[in-house]
């Protein structure tokens, strides 16, 4: 297998995600049922029939993880050799799926961590009213300048560097109001407030980072069997201690997705597989490098081309 496996993060969820795989493949059904047992509640019910509740951070995160893991389990059963992937990376939450693919985390440990991460981020969001704003047409310098202006009113920082022309800032609501009111003056085509629970990847999430660090200290993390690229540095990391540190810091640190993908492309990785709900990462890759190919595995029929 010459493909790199890239995994989606929060924002890819939708009501009913994973249900078509659950109904089409026993392997997917077994994994979803296993997830219900690990979590002690019906994640399947929340994903398949919970309606808008699937967008809650504490449901979306384990739901996306389990959906991606179920898809990969089916693909593996159809001949995909996960251990021979050229590399793996995940967008924010997707890092946990990537580490499961790389053999660094067990399914059970990754799922419990993702559930706790979602709960902790939801709680931090409710404790500090905050959000995120996408700056369409902005580069890093402009985003940093606007974030500095917003920081005069509260927590505000650059949160996501997804692809050229798409930078996200995150912080308290009053700070984002300032960012948005000055965005057009700095050449931003559009400043769009995102429909998220809170200011992810900013200091608004510090309580969540602390909870996650404590939970990670109780989990065994192995060195990845294939190259794993972290969002925190945009480069590969293999030391289990560093992986744990990055996972804890990641909820407060910027997501360096474009940098991660440019590292991969610079190493000659041009064929990618995106298993999970939606095709968000394929869309980002088109803006990073149109010469790269991202194969989607979002629907059961995609398993036939594993």
N, C-alpha and C positions, 0 to 999 in steps of 0.2 A: 504494500500500500504506500503510495507516494503522497497521499493527501495529508494536509494538516487539518486537525479537528478544532473548530472554533465554536464556542458555546454562548448562546444568548443570555442576557441578563434581564432584570426587571424592566417591564415596558413591553415585553414580547407576549405577555399573558392575554388571554381572552376567555370569555365564558365558554365552557365546553372543551378547553384545550386538553388534548390527550385522549379524549373519549373515543375517537375513531381508531386510534391505535389499540386501545383497551378492548374494543369490540372485535377488531380484526385479527389480533395476534395473542395467543395464550401467554407468550413470554412477556408481553407488555402488561397483560392482565395480572400475571403473577407478581410483577414488580410493583404495580400500583397497590395491589392488595398487601404486599409486604410493607409498603410505605405506611399504609393505614395502621398496620400492626406496630410498627416502630414508633409512630407518632401518638398512637392511642386515640386517634379520632379519624373520622372519615374524610381524608383528604380528597378521595375520589368524588365524594358527594359535593364537596366545596368547589372542586374544579369543574365537574360535569354539570351540576345543577344549582350551583350557588349564586348564579347570576353575577351582579356587580360586585359581590363579596370577593370574587376572584382577584379583584384589583387591590384588595387590602394587602399591605406589605407582608403581613404574617401568613397570608394564604398564597399570594403570588410567588413568593420565593421558594418554598418547598414544592409548590405546584410546577414551576418551571423546571426546577432541578429534576423532579421525578419524571416529568414528561420527556426531557432530554435523555435521561438515563434509560427510560423505557424504550425510546426510539433506538438508542445505541445498542441495547440488548437485542432487539429484533434484528438490527443490521448485522450484529455479530453472529447471530444465529443463521443469517443468510450469507455468511462468508466474509464479512468485514473483519479484518484482524486489527483490533484496537491497539495491540502492542506494537504494531509495525507502522503506526501513524508517524509522519515525519516530525510532528510537534503538536502541541496543544496550547490553547489560551482561551480565556473566557472573559466576557465583558462584565465586570463587577461581580454580581452573584454567580455568573457563569464560571468563575474561577474554581468554585467548588466542584462543579461537574468536570472541569478540565483536570482537576487533581484526582478525581475518581478515575477518569480515563487513564491517567498516568500511573495509577496504582499507589498514589500517595495517601489516599483516604479510602476507608471502606465505605460501602454504600450507607450503612447504618450511621456511622460517625458523621459522614458528610450531610446526611439528611437531618440529623439532630442539630448539627451546627447551623445549617441553613434555617431551620425552624426557629432556633434561638436568635439568630441574626435578624430574621424578619420581625420577631416579637420585640427585640431590643430596639430596632430602628423605628418600629411603629410607636413604641413608648417614648422614645426620644423626640419623635415628631410631635406627639401630643403634648409633651412637656415644653417644647420650644416651638411656637408657631413659625413655620419656615416653609420654603419651597425651593424651586429651581427655575431658572429662566434660560431658554436657548437663544443664543445670539446668532442669527443667521447672517452670514457675510462678514463675521468678525474674525480677526486673527488673534493670536495669543496676546500680543501687546495691547490691543484695544480692549480685550476682555479683562486683562489685569488692571488696566487703567480704570475701567468702569467698576470693577470689583473694589478697588481701593476707594473710589468715591462712595460706593454703597457701604463700605465698612465703617464710615463715619457714623452710620445710624445703627450698626449692629454687625453681627457675624456675616461675612460675605467673602467668597473666594471663588477662584476658578475650580470647577468640579469635574468636567469632562472635556477631553480633547479627542473627539470621536473621528473626525475627518476634516479635510480642508473646508473652511467656511462654516463649520458647525462647532461652536464652543459653548459650553453650558456653565453658567455661574450658579452658585448655591448659597443660601443664607437665610437670615431672618427676613420677615415680610417687609418691614420698613426699609431695609437695605436694598431689597430687590426693587421696591418702588422707585428708589433713586436711580438704580441701574437702568431700568426701563425708561424713565423719563429723560435720560441723557443719551440713550443709545443711538438715536438717529443723528444726534449732533456729532457722533464719532464714526459715521459711515456705516452703521449697522442697518441692514435692509429691514430686518424685523426682529423684535424682541418678544419672544413668545413664552408666557408663563406655562410651565408644564403641569400636567395633571398627576402630581405625585403627592405622597403623604407628607413629605417634609424636605428639609435641606440636606439631602444625602451628599456624601463626600465633602463635608465641611465640618467645622468644629461643633456644629449643632448635634452631630452624632457622637460626640465624645463619650457620653454615658453608654452608648451601644458598644463602642470600641472597648471600653473597660469590661463590660460583661462578656464580650466575645473573647477577650484575652484570657479571662479566667476559665472559660469553657475550653478553649484551645489547649490550655495547660494540662487538661485531663485526657487529651486525645493523643493517640499515637499517629504521627505523621512520618511516612516513609519517603526516602529519596525518590523522585519521579523516574519511571522507567524510560520515558521519552522526554525530550526537551519541553519544559513548561515555562511560558513567558508570563511574567507578572505585570499587572496593571500599574503597580506602584512605581516601578522603574522603567517599564517598557523593554525589559531585557530578561533573558532566562535566569532562573534561580533553581538550584538543586539541593542546597543544604536545608534539611528539615527545620532547623531552628530559624533560619531566615524566612522560610515559607510561613511559619507560624507568626513571626513578627509582621510580615507583610499582610497576612490575612487580618490581623487585628487592626493594623493601621489603615488598611484599605478603605474602611467606611468613612474615614475622615480625610483621606488623601485624594488628589485628582486621579481620574481614570485616564491613563495614557494609552488609549486604544490605538490611535493613529501611529504613535511611536512604536507600539508593540507590533503592529502589522508591517511597518516599514522595516523593523528588525527582521521579521520573518521573510519579507520579500528580498531583503539584502542578502539573506542566507540561501536564496534560491528557491524558497517555498512559493510556488505560484498556483498550486491546486489546493483548494480548501473544501471542507465538508462542514455544513452548518446543520446539525441535527437538533431540532427543537421547534417550538411554536414560532411561526412567522419567519420572515426573511430579512430581519433588521440588519444583520451583519453583512449580508450580501449587498444591501443597499449602501452601506458605509464603504465597502470595498470598492464599489464602482467609482466613488469619489476619491479614494486613495490611489488606486491603480487599476485602470480599466483593462489592463492586460492580464490581471489575475482572474482566475475562474473560481467561483464559489458554487458548489453543488448543494442544493437544498434537500433536506430530508424532513419535510414538514408534514407530509401526508403518507398514509399507509402504502399507496402505490409507489412511493419513492423507494421502498424497501426492495423492489424488484431490480433496482440498478445498483445494489450494494456492491 
